[in-house]
Amino acid sequence: MEREQLRTESTLVVTVTSSSEFHDDVTNEIEALKRDDAVDSTPMLSFTSYDDLMGTLTPRVLDLVEAIRQEKPVSINETARVVDRDVKNVHEELSRLAQLGIIFFEEDGQSKRPVVWFDELVINLPFDSESSDTAAAVP
């Protein structure tokens, strides 16, 4: 999705899906688009295991996302000050979040302002026995 389209969205859905299910979903949506059928445009981030999801969306990361939403820092340095953390670590974490599409950066000269584009994060954890990739992570 383009940044302008993301700004109109208010929810990011995060889920755990096996690699094969993810592939099937993407293939089905591509086929639907070819037929000019409507497809679900809800922004979604899929992980292939519970461990990956929990390793990425840690309480520390969620605190960082919330701080960006509330404080609207104008740079990575200011973001680090807001959360009282090392600039290098915050930069690395923000870069990872940007790769995943959880945030994006607006550049203003030398500054990169992190932007959280959603108001709500919904985590969907299916306990489906068919998801072989996820079954190994279930306690």
Chimera marker file (.cmm) of the C-alpha trace (Angstrom):
<marker_set name="trace">
<marker id="1" x="0.000" y="0.000" z="0.000" r="1" g="1" b="0" radius="0.5"/>
<marker id="2" x="1.127" y="3.522" z="-0.689" r="1" g="1" b="0" radius="0.5"/>
<marker id="3" x="1.801" y="5.898" z="2.208" r="1" g="1" b="0" radius="0.5"/>
<marker id="4" x="-1.144" y="8.142" z="1.337" r="1" g="1" b="0" radius="0.5"/>
<marker id="5" x="-3.472" y="5.146" z="1.326" r="1" g="1" b="0" radius="0.5"/>
<marker id="6" x="-2.042" y="3.967" z="4.656" r="1" g="1" b="0" radius="0.5"/>
<marker id="7" x="-2.836" y="7.351" z="6.202" r="1" g="1" b="0" radius="0.5"/>
<marker id="8" x="-6.536" y="6.684" z="5.568" r="1" g="1" b="0" radius="0.5"/>
<marker id="9" x="-6.397" y="3.288" z="7.261" r="1" g="1" b="0" radius="0.5"/>
<marker id="10" x="-6.801" y="3.013" z="10.997" r="1" g="1" b="0" radius="0.5"/>
<marker id="11" x="-6.123" y="-0.649" z="11.744" r="1" g="1" b="0" radius="0.5"/>
<marker id="12" x="-3.188" y="-2.979" z="11.197" r="1" g="1" b="0" radius="0.5"/>
<marker id="13" x="-4.050" y="-6.656" z="11.550" r="1" g="1" b="0" radius="0.5"/>
<marker id="14" x="-1.193" y="-8.893" z="12.669" r="1" g="1" b="0" radius="0.5"/>
<marker id="15" x="-1.558" y="-12.636" z="12.349" r="1" g="1" b="0" radius="0.5"/>
<marker id="16" x="0.305" y="-15.921" z="12.312" r="1" g="1" b="0" radius="0.5"/>
<marker id="17" x="-0.046" y="-17.856" z="9.081" r="1" g="1" b="0" radius="0.5"/>
<marker id="18" x="1.883" y="-20.808" z="7.726" r="1" g="1" b="0" radius="0.5"/>
<marker id="19" x="4.032" y="-20.159" z="4.678" r="1" g="1" b="0" radius="0.5"/>
<marker id="20" x="1.747" y="-22.249" z="2.476" r="1" g="1" b="0" radius="0.5"/>
<marker id="21" x="-1.409" y="-20.477" z="3.720" r="1" g="1" b="0" radius="0.5"/>
<marker id="22" x="0.219" y="-17.108" z="3.111" r="1" g="1" b="0" radius="0.5"/>
<marker id="23" x="1.224" y="-18.168" z="-0.408" r="1" g="1" b="0" radius="0.5"/>
<marker id="24" x="-2.300" y="-19.427" z="-1.120" r="1" g="1" b="0" radius="0.5"/>
<marker id="25" x="-3.871" y="-16.193" z="0.167" r="1" g="1" b="0" radius="0.5"/>
<marker id="26" x="-1.586" y="-14.025" z="-1.967" r="1" g="1" b="0" radius="0.5"/>
<marker id="27" x="-2.184" y="-16.202" z="-5.031" r="1" g="1" b="0" radius="0.5"/>
<marker id="28" x="-5.960" y="-16.036" z="-4.542" r="1" g="1" b="0" radius="0.5"/>
<marker id="29" x="-5.891" y="-12.257" z="-4.171" r="1" g="1" b="0" radius="0.5"/>
<marker id="30" x="-3.774" y="-11.870" z="-7.319" r="1" g="1" b="0" radius="0.5"/>
<marker id="31" x="-6.247" y="-14.023" z="-9.238" r="1" g="1" b="0" radius="0.5"/>
<marker id="32" x="-9.164" y="-11.990" z="-7.875" r="1" g="1" b="0" radius="0.5"/>
<marker id="33" x="-7.478" y="-8.765" z="-8.964" r="1" g="1" b="0" radius="0.5"/>
<marker id="34" x="-6.958" y="-10.187" z="-12.454" r="1" g="1" b="0" radius="0.5"/>
<marker id="35" x="-10.716" y="-10.865" z="-12.608" r="1" g="1" b="0" radius="0.5"/>
<marker id="36" x="-11.443" y="-7.350" z="-11.273" r="1" g="1" b="0" radius="0.5"/>
<marker id="37" x="-13.060" y="-8.905" z="-8.192" r="1" g="1" b="0" radius="0.5"/>
<marker id="38" x="-13.011" y="-7.031" z="-4.911" r="1" g="1" b="0" radius="0.5"/>
<marker id="39" x="-10.293" y="-8.031" z="-2.472" r="1" g="1" b="0" radius="0.5"/>
<marker id="40" x="-9.926" y="-7.323" z="1.230" r="1" g="1" b="0" radius="0.5"/>
<marker id="41" x="-7.723" y="-4.250" z="1.471" r="1" g="1" b="0" radius="0.5"/>
<marker id="42" x="-7.212" y="-4.372" z="5.232" r="1" g="1" b="0" radius="0.5"/>
<marker id="43" x="-3.486" y="-3.892" z="5.886" r="1" g="1" b="0" radius="0.5"/>
<marker id="44" x="-2.107" y="-7.124" z="7.295" r="1" g="1" b="0" radius="0.5"/>
<marker id="45" x="1.240" y="-8.271" z="8.620" r="1" g="1" b="0" radius="0.5"/>
<marker id="46" x="1.715" y="-12.038" z="8.765" r="1" g="1" b="0" radius="0.5"/>
<marker id="47" x="4.308" y="-13.983" z="10.710" r="1" g="1" b="0" radius="0.5"/>
<marker id="48" x="5.016" y="-17.668" z="10.120" r="1" g="1" b="0" radius="0.5"/>
<marker id="49" x="5.325" y="-18.534" z="13.811" r="1" g="1" b="0" radius="0.5"/>
<marker id="50" x="4.191" y="-17.342" z="17.201" r="1" g="1" b="0" radius="0.5"/>
<marker id="51" x="7.845" y="-17.017" z="18.193" r="1" g="1" b="0" radius="0.5"/>
<marker id="52" x="8.499" y="-14.604" z="15.303" r="1" g="1" b="0" radius="0.5"/>
<marker id="53" x="5.464" y="-12.525" z="16.219" r="1" g="1" b="0" radius="0.5"/>
<marker id="54" x="6.349" y="-12.386" z="19.911" r="1" g="1" b="0" radius="0.5"/>
<marker id="55" x="10.024" y="-11.764" z="19.144" r="1" g="1" b="0" radius="0.5"/>
<marker id="56" x="9.109" y="-8.797" z="16.946" r="1" g="1" b="0" radius="0.5"/>
<marker id="57" x="6.224" y="-7.186" z="18.825" r="1" g="1" b="0" radius="0.5"/>
<marker id="58" x="7.806" y="-7.208" z="22.247" r="1" g="1" b="0" radius="0.5"/>
<marker id="59" x="6.516" y="-4.933" z="25.014" r="1" g="1" b="0" radius="0.5"/>
<marker id="60" x="9.535" y="-2.689" z="24.371" r="1" g="1" b="0" radius="0.5"/>
<marker id="61" x="8.650" y="-2.366" z="20.666" r="1" g="1" b="0" radius="0.5"/>
<marker id="62" x="4.995" y="-1.722" z="21.433" r="1" g="1" b="0" radius="0.5"/>
<marker id="63" x="6.053" y="0.994" z="23.913" r="1" g="1" b="0" radius="0.5"/>
<marker id="64" x="8.165" y="2.557" z="21.153" r="1" g="1" b="0" radius="0.5"/>
<marker id="65" x="5.247" y="2.474" z="18.694" r="1" g="1" b="0" radius="0.5"/>
<marker id="66" x="2.921" y="3.988" z="21.294" r="1" g="1" b="0" radius="0.5"/>
<marker id="67" x="5.446" y="6.739" z="22.115" r="1" g="1" b="0" radius="0.5"/>
<marker id="68" x="5.701" y="7.657" z="18.430" r="1" g="1" b="0" radius="0.5"/>
<marker id="69" x="1.894" y="7.785" z="18.136" r="1" g="1" b="0" radius="0.5"/>
<marker id="70" x="1.483" y="9.954" z="21.215" r="1" g="1" b="0" radius="0.5"/>
<marker id="71" x="4.547" y="12.210" z="21.131" r="1" g="1" b="0" radius="0.5"/>
<marker id="72" x="5.034" y="12.529" z="17.335" r="1" g="1" b="0" radius="0.5"/>
<marker id="73" x="8.829" y="12.995" z="17.523" r="1" g="1" b="0" radius="0.5"/>
<marker id="74" x="10.385" y="14.836" z="14.574" r="1" g="1" b="0" radius="0.5"/>
<marker id="75" x="13.502" y="12.668" z="14.290" r="1" g="1" b="0" radius="0.5"/>
<marker id="76" x="15.093" y="9.402" z="15.320" r="1" g="1" b="0" radius="0.5"/>
<marker id="77" x="17.204" y="11.264" z="17.902" r="1" g="1" b="0" radius="0.5"/>
<marker id="78" x="14.107" y="12.820" z="19.444" r="1" g="1" b="0" radius="0.5"/>
<marker id="79" x="12.402" y="9.419" z="19.429" r="1" g="1" b="0" radius="0.5"/>
<marker id="80" x="15.330" y="7.986" z="21.398" r="1" g="1" b="0" radius="0.5"/>
<marker id="81" x="15.049" y="10.855" z="23.903" r="1" g="1" b="0" radius="0.5"/>
<marker id="82" x="11.300" y="10.315" z="24.285" r="1" g="1" b="0" radius="0.5"/>
<marker id="83" x="11.750" y="6.632" z="25.145" r="1" g="1" b="0" radius="0.5"/>
<marker id="84" x="15.020" y="7.250" z="27.048" r="1" g="1" b="0" radius="0.5"/>
<marker id="85" x="16.997" y="4.749" z="25.006" r="1" g="1" b="0" radius="0.5"/>
<marker id="86" x="20.226" y="4.648" z="23.014" r="1" g="1" b="0" radius="0.5"/>
<marker id="87" x="19.903" y="6.311" z="19.573" r="1" g="1" b="0" radius="0.5"/>
<marker id="88" x="21.671" y="3.440" z="17.784" r="1" g="1" b="0" radius="0.5"/>
<marker id="89" x="19.311" y="0.834" z="19.256" r="1" g="1" b="0" radius="0.5"/>
<marker id="90" x="16.232" y="2.929" z="18.494" r="1" g="1" b="0" radius="0.5"/>
<marker id="91" x="17.458" y="3.494" z="14.933" r="1" g="1" b="0" radius="0.5"/>
<marker id="92" x="17.930" y="-0.256" z="14.407" r="1" g="1" b="0" radius="0.5"/>
<marker id="93" x="14.506" y="-1.029" z="15.852" r="1" g="1" b="0" radius="0.5"/>
<marker id="94" x="12.809" y="1.674" z="13.762" r="1" g="1" b="0" radius="0.5"/>
<marker id="95" x="14.544" y="0.401" z="10.616" r="1" g="1" b="0" radius="0.5"/>
<marker id="96" x="13.206" y="-3.091" z="11.292" r="1" g="1" b="0" radius="0.5"/>
<marker id="97" x="9.698" y="-1.733" z="11.925" r="1" g="1" b="0" radius="0.5"/>
<marker id="98" x="9.901" y="0.217" z="8.663" r="1" g="1" b="0" radius="0.5"/>
<marker id="99" x="10.935" y="-2.934" z="6.767" r="1" g="1" b="0" radius="0.5"/>
<marker id="100" x="7.852" y="-4.667" z="8.164" r="1" g="1" b="0" radius="0.5"/>
<marker id="101" x="5.571" y="-1.744" z="7.270" r="1" g="1" b="0" radius="0.5"/>
<marker id="102" x="4.649" y="-0.990" z="10.864" r="1" g="1" b="0" radius="0.5"/>
<marker id="103" x="6.061" y="2.527" z="10.546" r="1" g="1" b="0" radius="0.5"/>
<marker id="104" x="7.409" y="4.643" z="7.732" r="1" g="1" b="0" radius="0.5"/>
<marker id="105" x="9.790" y="7.566" z="7.673" r="1" g="1" b="0" radius="0.5"/>
<marker id="106" x="9.084" y="11.058" z="6.421" r="1" g="1" b="0" radius="0.5"/>
<marker id="107" x="12.344" y="12.692" z="5.419" r="1" g="1" b="0" radius="0.5"/>
<marker id="108" x="12.950" y="16.371" z="6.052" r="1" g="1" b="0" radius="0.5"/>
<marker id="109" x="16.497" y="17.252" z="5.049" r="1" g="1" b="0" radius="0.5"/>
<marker id="110" x="18.785" y="15.167" z="7.243" r="1" g="1" b="0" radius="0.5"/>
<marker id="111" x="16.009" y="14.184" z="9.670" r="1" g="1" b="0" radius="0.5"/>
<marker id="112" x="13.855" y="11.103" z="9.348" r="1" g="1" b="0" radius="0.5"/>
<marker id="113" x="10.581" y="11.365" z="11.248" r="1" g="1" b="0" radius="0.5"/>
<marker id="114" x="9.058" y="8.003" z="12.220" r="1" g="1" b="0" radius="0.5"/>
<marker id="115" x="5.325" y="7.795" z="11.561" r="1" g="1" b="0" radius="0.5"/>
<marker id="116" x="2.926" y="5.188" z="12.911" r="1" g="1" b="0" radius="0.5"/>
<marker id="117" x="0.095" y="5.166" z="10.374" r="1" g="1" b="0" radius="0.5"/>
<marker id="118" x="-2.513" y="3.145" z="12.293" r="1" g="1" b="0" radius="0.5"/>
<marker id="119" x="-4.666" y="3.881" z="15.334" r="1" g="1" b="0" radius="0.5"/>
<marker id="120" x="-5.281" y="0.279" z="16.267" r="1" g="1" b="0" radius="0.5"/>
<marker id="121" x="-3.230" y="-2.900" z="16.132" r="1" g="1" b="0" radius="0.5"/>
<marker id="122" x="-5.263" y="-6.116" z="16.111" r="1" g="1" b="0" radius="0.5"/>
<marker id="123" x="-3.432" y="-9.381" z="16.746" r="1" g="1" b="0" radius="0.5"/>
<marker id="124" x="-5.176" y="-12.463" z="15.404" r="1" g="1" b="0" radius="0.5"/>
<marker id="125" x="-3.799" y="-15.730" z="16.810" r="1" g="1" b="0" radius="0.5"/>
<marker id="126" x="-5.449" y="-18.696" z="15.144" r="1" g="1" b="0" radius="0.5"/>
<marker id="127" x="-5.037" y="-22.013" z="16.917" r="1" g="1" b="0" radius="0.5"/>
<marker id="128" x="-5.527" y="-24.063" z="13.772" r="1" g="1" b="0" radius="0.5"/>
<marker id="129" x="-4.009" y="-27.522" z="13.792" r="1" g="1" b="0" radius="0.5"/>
<marker id="130" x="-3.453" y="-27.309" z="10.012" r="1" g="1" b="0" radius="0.5"/>
<marker id="131" x="-0.859" y="-24.557" z="10.452" r="1" g="1" b="0" radius="0.5"/>
<marker id="132" x="2.207" y="-26.759" z="10.728" r="1" g="1" b="0" radius="0.5"/>
<marker id="133" x="4.607" y="-23.780" z="10.870" r="1" g="1" b="0" radius="0.5"/>
<marker id="134" x="2.843" y="-22.384" z="13.916" r="1" g="1" b="0" radius="0.5"/>
<marker id="135" x="2.251" y="-25.648" z="15.781" r="1" g="1" b="0" radius="0.5"/>
<marker id="136" x="5.874" y="-25.948" z="16.877" r="1" g="1" b="0" radius="0.5"/>
<marker id="137" x="5.657" y="-22.657" z="18.760" r="1" g="1" b="0" radius="0.5"/>
<marker id="138" x="2.561" y="-23.511" z="20.764" r="1" g="1" b="0" radius="0.5"/>
<marker id="139" x="3.472" y="-24.188" z="24.411" r="1" g="1" b="0" radius="0.5"/>
<link id1="1" id2="2" r="1" g="1" b="0" radius="0.2"/>
<link id1="2" id2="3" r="1" g="1" b="0" radius="0.2"/>
<link id1="3" id2="4" r="1" g="1" b="0" radius="0.2"/>
<link id1="4" id2="5" r="1" g="1" b="0" radius="0.2"/>
<link id1="5" id2="6" r="1" g="1" b="0" radius="0.2"/>
<link id1="6" id2="7" r="1" g="1" b="0" radius="0.2"/>
<link id1="7" id2="8" r="1" g="1" b="0" radius="0.2"/>
<link id1="8" id2="9" r="1" g="1" b="0" radius="0.2"/>
<link id1="9" id2="10" r="1" g="1" b="0" radius="0.2"/>
<link id1="10" id2="11" r="1" g="1" b="0" radius="0.2"/>
<link id1="11" id2="12" r="1" g="1" b="0" radius="0.2"/>
<link id1="12" id2="13" r="1" g="1" b="0" radius="0.2"/>
<link id1="13" id2="14" r="1" g="1" b="0" radius="0.2"/>
<link id1="14" id2="15" r="1" g="1" b="0" radius="0.2"/>
<link id1="15" id2="16" r="1" g="1" b="0" radius="0.2"/>
<link id1="16" id2="17" r="1" g="1" b="0" radius="0.2"/>
<link id1="17" id2="18" r="1" g="1" b="0" radius="0.2"/>
<link id1="18" id2="19" r="1" g="1" b="0" radius="0.2"/>
<link id1="19" id2="20" r="1" g="1" b="0" radius="0.2"/>
<link id1="20" id2="21" r="1" g="1" b="0" radius="0.2"/>
<link id1="21" id2="22" r="1" g="1" b="0" radius="0.2"/>
<link id1="22" id2="23" r="1" g="1" b="0" radius="0.2"/>
<link id1="23" id2="24" r="1" g="1" b="0" radius="0.2"/>
<link id1="24" id2="25" r="1" g="1" b="0" radius="0.2"/>
<link id1="25" id2="26" r="1" g="1" b="0" radius="0.2"/>
<link id1="26" id2="27" r="1" g="1" b="0" radius="0.2"/>
<link id1="27" id2="28" r="1" g="1" b="0" radius="0.2"/>
<link id1="28" id2="29" r="1" g="1" b="0" radius="0.2"/>
<link id1="29" id2="30" r="1" g="1" b="0" radius="0.2"/>
<link id1="30" id2="31" r="1" g="1" b="0" radius="0.2"/>
<link id1="31" id2="32" r="1" g="1" b="0" radius="0.2"/>
<link id1="32" id2="33" r="1" g="1" b="0" radius="0.2"/>
<link id1="33" id2="34" r="1" g="1" b="0" radius="0.2"/>
<link id1="34" id2="35" r="1" g="1" b="0" radius="0.2"/>
<link id1="35" id2="36" r="1" g="1" b="0" radius="0.2"/>
<link id1="36" id2="37" r="1" g="1" b="0" radius="0.2"/>
<link id1="37" id2="38" r="1" g="1" b="0" radius="0.2"/>
<link id1="38" id2="39" r="1" g="1" b="0" radius="0.2"/>
<link id1="39" id2="40" r="1" g="1" b="0" radius="0.2"/>
<link id1="40" id2="41" r="1" g="1" b="0" radius="0.2"/>
<link id1="41" id2="42" r="1" g="1" b="0" radius="0.2"/>
<link id1="42" id2="43" r="1" g="1" b="0" radius="0.2"/>
<link id1="43" id2="44" r="1" g="1" b="0" radius="0.2"/>
<link id1="44" id2="45" r="1" g="1" b="0" radius="0.2"/>
<link id1="45" id2="46" r="1" g="1" b="0" radius="0.2"/>
<link id1="46" id2="47" r="1" g="1" b="0" radius="0.2"/>
<link id1="47" id2="48" r="1" g="1" b="0" radius="0.2"/>
<link id1="48" id2="49" r="1" g="1" b="0" radius="0.2"/>
<link id1="49" id2="50" r="1" g="1" b="0" radius="0.2"/>
<link id1="50" id2="51" r="1" g="1" b="0" radius="0.2"/>
<link id1="51" id2="52" r="1" g="1" b="0" radius="0.2"/>
<link id1="52" id2="53" r="1" g="1" b="0" radius="0.2"/>
<link id1="53" id2="54" r="1" g="1" b="0" radius="0.2"/>
<link id1="54" id2="55" r="1" g="1" b="0" radius="0.2"/>
<link id1="55" id2="56" r="1" g="1" b="0" radius="0.2"/>
<link id1="56" id2="57" r="1" g="1" b="0" radius="0.2"/>
<link id1="57" id2="58" r="1" g="1" b="0" radius="0.2"/>
<link id1="58" id2="59" r="1" g="1" b="0" radius="0.2"/>
<link id1="59" id2="60" r="1" g="1" b="0" radius="0.2"/>
<link id1="60" id2="61" r="1" g="1" b="0" radius="0.2"/>
<link id1="61" id2="62" r="1" g="1" b="0" radius="0.2"/>
<link id1="62" id2="63" r="1" g="1" b="0" radius="0.2"/>
<link id1="63" id2="64" r="1" g="1" b="0" radius="0.2"/>
<link id1="64" id2="65" r="1" g="1" b="0" radius="0.2"/>
<link id1="65" id2="66" r="1" g="1" b="0" radius="0.2"/>
<link id1="66" id2="67" r="1" g="1" b="0" radius="0.2"/>
<link id1="67" id2="68" r="1" g="1" b="0" radius="0.2"/>
<link id1="68" id2="69" r="1" g="1" b="0" radius="0.2"/>
<link id1="69" id2="70" r="1" g="1" b="0" radius="0.2"/>
<link id1="70" id2="71" r="1" g="1" b="0" radius="0.2"/>
<link id1="71" id2="72" r="1" g="1" b="0" radius="0.2"/>
<link id1="72" id2="73" r="1" g="1" b="0" radius="0.2"/>
<link id1="73" id2="74" r="1" g="1" b="0" radius="0.2"/>
<link id1="74" id2="75" r="1" g="1" b="0" radius="0.2"/>
<link id1="75" id2="76" r="1" g="1" b="0" radius="0.2"/>
<link id1="76" id2="77" r="1" g="1" b="0" radius="0.2"/>
<link id1="77" id2="78" r="1" g="1" b="0" radius="0.2"/>
<link id1="78" id2="79" r="1" g="1" b="0" radius="0.2"/>
<link id1="79" id2="80" r="1" g="1" b="0" radius="0.2"/>
<link id1="80" id2="81" r="1" g="1" b="0" radius="0.2"/>
<link id1="81" id2="82" r="1" g="1" b="0" radius="0.2"/>
<link id1="82" id2="83" r="1" g="1" b="0" radius="0.2"/>
<link id1="83" id2="84" r="1" g="1" b="0" radius="0.2"/>
<link id1="84" id2="85" r="1" g="1" b="0" radius="0.2"/>
<link id1="85" id2="86" r="1" g="1" b="0" radius="0.2"/>
<link id1="86" id2="87" r="1" g="1" b="0" radius="0.2"/>
<link id1="87" id2="88" r="1" g="1" b="0" radius="0.2"/>
<link id1="88" id2="89" r="1" g="1" b="0" radius="0.2"/>
<link id1="89" id2="90" r="1" g="1" b="0" radius="0.2"/>
<link id1="90" id2="91" r="1" g="1" b="0" radius="0.2"/>
<link id1="91" id2="92" r="1" g="1" b="0" radius="0.2"/>
<link id1="92" id2="93" r="1" g="1" b="0" radius="0.2"/>
<link id1="93" id2="94" r="1" g="1" b="0" radius="0.2"/>
<link id1="94" id2="95" r="1" g="1" b="0" radius="0.2"/>
<link id1="95" id2="96" r="1" g="1" b="0" radius="0.2"/>
<link id1="96" id2="97" r="1" g="1" b="0" radius="0.2"/>
<link id1="97" id2="98" r="1" g="1" b="0" radius="0.2"/>
<link id1="98" id2="99" r="1" g="1" b="0" radius="0.2"/>
<link id1="99" id2="100" r="1" g="1" b="0" radius="0.2"/>
<link id1="100" id2="101" r="1" g="1" b="0" radius="0.2"/>
<link id1="101" id2="102" r="1" g="1" b="0" radius="0.2"/>
<link id1="102" id2="103" r="1" g="1" b="0" radius="0.2"/>
<link id1="103" id2="104" r="1" g="1" b="0" radius="0.2"/>
<link id1="104" id2="105" r="1" g="1" b="0" radius="0.2"/>
<link id1="105" id2="106" r="1" g="1" b="0" radius="0.2"/>
<link id1="106" id2="107" r="1" g="1" b="0" radius="0.2"/>
<link id1="107" id2="108" r="1" g="1" b="0" radius="0.2"/>
<link id1="108" id2="109" r="1" g="1" b="0" radius="0.2"/>
<link id1="109" id2="110" r="1" g="1" b="0" radius="0.2"/>
<link id1="110" id2="111" r="1" g="1" b="0" radius="0.2"/>
<link id1="111" id2="112" r="1" g="1" b="0" radius="0.2"/>
<link id1="112" id2="113" r="1" g="1" b="0" radius="0.2"/>
<link id1="113" id2="114" r="1" g="1" b="0" radius="0.2"/>
<link id1="114" id2="115" r="1" g="1" b="0" radius="0.2"/>
<link id1="115" id2="116" r="1" g="1" b="0" radius="0.2"/>
<link id1="116" id2="117" r="1" g="1" b="0" radius="0.2"/>
<link id1="117" id2="118" r="1" g="1" b="0" radius="0.2"/>
<link id1="118" id2="119" r="1" g="1" b="0" radius="0.2"/>
<link id1="119" id2="120" r="1" g="1" b="0" radius="0.2"/>
<link id1="120" id2="121" r="1" g="1" b="0" radius="0.2"/>
<link id1="121" id2="122" r="1" g="1" b="0" radius="0.2"/>
<link id1="122" id2="123" r="1" g="1" b="0" radius="0.2"/>
<link id1="123" id2="124" r="1" g="1" b="0" radius="0.2"/>
<link id1="124" id2="125" r="1" g="1" b="0" radius="0.2"/>
<link id1="125" id2="126" r="1" g="1" b="0" radius="0.2"/>
<link id1="126" id2="127" r="1" g="1" b="0" radius="0.2"/>
<link id1="127" id2="128" r="1" g="1" b="0" radius="0.2"/>
<link id1="128" id2="129" r="1" g="1" b="0" radius="0.2"/>
<link id1="129" id2="130" r="1" g="1" b="0" radius="0.2"/>
<link id1="130" id2="131" r="1" g="1" b="0" radius="0.2"/>
<link id1="131" id2="132" r="1" g="1" b="0" radius="0.2"/>
<link id1="132" id2="133" r="1" g="1" b="0" radius="0.2"/>
<link id1="133" id2="134" r="1" g="1" b="0" radius="0.2"/>
<link id1="134" id2="135" r="1" g="1" b="0" radius="0.2"/>
<link id1="135" id2="136" r="1" g="1" b="0" radius="0.2"/>
<link id1="136" id2="137" r="1" g="1" b="0" radius="0.2"/>
<link id1="137" id2="138" r="1" g="1" b="0" radius="0.2"/>
<link id1="138" id2="139" r="1" g="1" b="0" radius="0.2"/>
</marker_set>
